[in-house]
Amino acid sequence: MKIVVAALAVLALAGCAATPAPAPTGTYDITVTRPLPADGSFDYQLGGGYAPAEGTTIVARDRTDEPAEGHYTICYVNGFQSQGEDADLWAENDDLILHDAAGEPVIDVNWPDEYLFDTSTAEKREGLAAIIGEWIDGCAADGFQAVEFDNLDSFSRSDGALTEDDNVALATLLVSRAQQAGLEAGQKNSAEFGARGPEIGFSFAVAEECHRWDECALYTDVYGDAVLDIEYTDDLRGTAEEVCADPQLPSRTIIRDRDLTQPDNAAYFFEVC
């Protein structure tokens, strides 16, 4: 699939000493190895895998989980921040974690056990890509068909230490690794990326609450029907019926409980729009 994109202005954040990577422009050939199925619904199962409902063709699961047998399964990878279960790994690679002026690791205030990766230099990005690349290869070896990379917008939580271009440069490395492994690569959130997503090589998007934040068109204008949207029960803008009636919703939208629990949990909620 060939996607033609216009040149974009380079965004620079004040106070950042790192030299940003140049914004790519022009015509790009994107390798589509295993495109999303054209029909059926999807389920978002990051809280643990379970048998998908009838009519489901696409399932997203954590990279530590197994693919859903008989379904197109997307492997979730936190590509720009650490996770609590990987604390030992990042303690051994502390130089790849962003630190503030006092030398303390910079955290995501909404996820206090997640440190921001330092994407500010080519050397650090290569180091991060080597580690994350092993996870990507693991997704392919386990039988996943695609991978989604979370926290592309971590630069916005870095107090100016990182730029969008820094994260775009790392994302480009990760997408290339995914494609080499035979996996589709998906953009997770970060509607502000606009046409830069396809420039990087993303062929689909996973959006959380695009209806809640009036962002759905920002995804569908770029990816068309290749957008998977999850709205959460604890923060719906209206009733589930009203949300699902919105004509701006991506054609594949589901409503789920925030913790993405399994069906045997009293908090479990799953509805297809």
Residue, then its C-alpha position, 0 to 999 in steps of 0.5 A: m500500500k502506498i500512502v502519499v503525505a504532505a510535508l509537515a512542519v517540525l515541532a520543537l519544544a522549548g528547553c530541549a537540548a537534543t537535536p530533533a530528527p528531521a520530519p519525513t516527507g514525500t511518498y512512502d511505501i508501507t509494507v502491508t504483510r497481514p492487514l486487519p480483517a475487513d469484517g467482524s468486530f474486535d475485543y480489547q483483552l489487555g487484562g487477560g485473555y478469554a474466549p472472544a464473543e461470536g463475531t469477533t475477528i480481531v483481539a488485542r492482548d498483552r505481549t506476555d499473553e498468548p494469541a487468541e486461536g483462530h483470530y487476528t491478534i494484536c500484541y500490546v507493547n508499551g514502547f515508550q514507558s516502562q512497566g512495573e513488572d519490568a523494573d529489574l530490566w530497567a534498573e539494569n538499563d537505567d541510562l535509557i530512562l529519562h531523568d530530571a535535573a535532580g537525577e530522578p527518573v521521570i514518571d508518568v503521573n497517571w501511572p506512577d510505576e511507569y518511567l519515561f524512556d529517554t528518546s533524546t539521542a540516536e544512541k539511546r533510541e538504538g539501545l531502546a530499540a534493541i530491547i523492545g525489538e526482542w519483545i517484538d520478535g517474541c510477539a511474532a514467534d508466539g503467533f501474533q499478526a500485529v503489534e500496537f505501540d503505546n505511549l507514543d506521546s510520552f514526550s508531552r509528559s517530559d517537561g520539554a526534555l523530549t520532543e515529538d520528533d524524538n519519539v517519531a524517530l524511535a517509533t520508526l525504528l520499532v515499526s521497521r523491526a515489526q515489519q521485518a518480523g512480519l507484523e503489522a504495526g499500529q499507532k496507539n492513541s496520539a491523535e495529534f500525530g495526524a499524517r505522521g502515523p502513516e509516514i512512520g509506517f503505521s497501517f492502523a490505529v488503536a484509539e481509546e475514547c476518541h468519542r469522549w475527546d472528540e478525536c475520532a475524525l483525526y484517526t479515520d481521516v488518516y486510517g479510514d476503516a482501519v481504526l479500533d476504538i475503545e470507549y470506557t464505561d466509567d467515563l462515557r459521554g452519554t449512555a452506551e446507546e447514545v455513544c454508539a449512535d454517533p455517526q463519527l465513531p470508527s466502524r469498529t468501536i466497543i465499550r469496555d470496563r476500564d480495567l479490561t476485566q474478564p467475563d467472570n469478574a462482576a465489573y466486566f462489560f463488553e458491548v459492540c457498537 
